[in-house]
Amino acid sequence: MLDYRFIKENLDAVKANITARNMKADADLVVELFDKRTALVTELQALQAKRNENAASMKGKLEADVRAKLIEDGKAIKAEIAAKEAEVAAVEEQLETAGRQIPNMAHPAAPVGAVDSENLEVKRVGTVREFDFEPKDHVQLGQALDLIDFDAATKVSGPKFYYLKNEAVFLEQALVMYSLNILRKHGFTPFITPDVAREEILTGIGFNPRGNESNVYNLEGDGTCLVATAEITLGGYHSGEILSKEKLPLKYCGLSHCFRKEAGAAGQFSKGLYRVHQFTKLEMFVYCLPEDSDKIHEDLRLIEEEIFSGLGIPFRVVDTCTGDLGAPAYRKWDLEAWMPGRNGGEWGEVTSTSNCTDFQARRLNVRYKDDDGKNKYVHMLNGTAVAVSRAMVAVLENYQNADGSITVPPALVPFCGFDKIEAKK
């Protein structure tokens, strides 16, 4: 969340940012509640000082009636303090609720727009393949080669689940190992993270654990949720801690299942593996000093580019517009891979990387001790190394052959042990 004083001192800019992000939040209410809390805290401190004066007056020898009067006054002050503390707590709860609705400020260079079609393309890498045959989509390929079974998964688990079979199982593991080795080269500490997190951690990261608009599966009665990304578990790893400045940046990568309701997602753009309720993802996460976050954000994007360049998948980089950023992100880059089977050939998002500055750190209370001895909030960044289901879409569709077989990208062959997927005999 944003600092309340920052909101008060930059109210017009904060309100303009809310509008640019196409969000609904009441910055005026936050300022009103912040001022009210400040006044109440001042009144509470005055009462506490009065209580201390009363207690000091009780020391030494006093006439019985004087002592009785002081005791009576002390009881009255104590009751006033209790009432004021309750009032402060109620206002603080209202303030926190209103404050959590305020999105992070957007980077000045982020394109202003309402929807993803207004994202700004900044780079293309690779050459889109020209097919001398009509390319199939990954669903057709997966079914023809007995790699993916959507029908059985629907019967067992419901829509938007799937079974991976045969060579696709090795292909998923190969994508993970290929990406893990690249991250190891870049100094990331690898984790396999829990698939469950407490609601307060999700809220701190910026996910809404409950309600019709929530994209996460809530475990009723348990106060926990299935994670939508390892960003949640890696971001919560140091919650409530003060980190050593000398050890920053901390570069982590987490392998996890991801569970998403994908409420309202339908149609051809979510066909097959592109938008599903469960998938495997390797996520990058960094805790760093504020002055380093812009540079590290660039580094995370370059790592994503390295992964997909190494796979030989054509992609483009887009600077995400304000309306598509998501509340915690200051700036976000997306990589969109060319998918020949997507509506006759289109770009589809395969990774993103966000600089969330200190927005999540404030919610999760993750700080470092600076050279001046003061505790300050770290900056937190995240980035997708590989979301396996979408990467598999890109691999299957770009590497298909006229005879229906699929050539395995050379970078994955050492990890899966074969270089071609052919029809079963």
Secondary structure, DSSP 8 states (H G I E B T S, - for coil): ---HHHHHHTHHHHHHHHHHTT----HHHHHHHHHHHHHHHHHHHHHHHHHHHHHHHTSS---HHHHHHHHHHHHHHHHHHHHHHHHHHHHHHHHHHHHTTS-----TTS---SSGGG-EEEEEES-----SS----HHHHHHHTT-EEHHHHHHHT-TT--EE-THHHHHHHHHHHHHHHHHHHTT-EEEE--SEEEHHHHHHHT---SSTT--S-EETTTTEEE-S-HHHHHHHTTTT-EE-GGG--EEEEEEEEEE---TT--SGGGTTTTS-SEEEEEEEEEEE-GGGHHHHHHHHHHHHHHHHHHTT--EEEEE--GGGS-TT-SEEEEEEEEETTSTTSEEEEEEEEEE-TTHHHHHHT-EEE-TTS-EEE-EEEEEEEEEHHHHHHHHHHHTB-TTS-EE--TTTHHHHS-SEE----
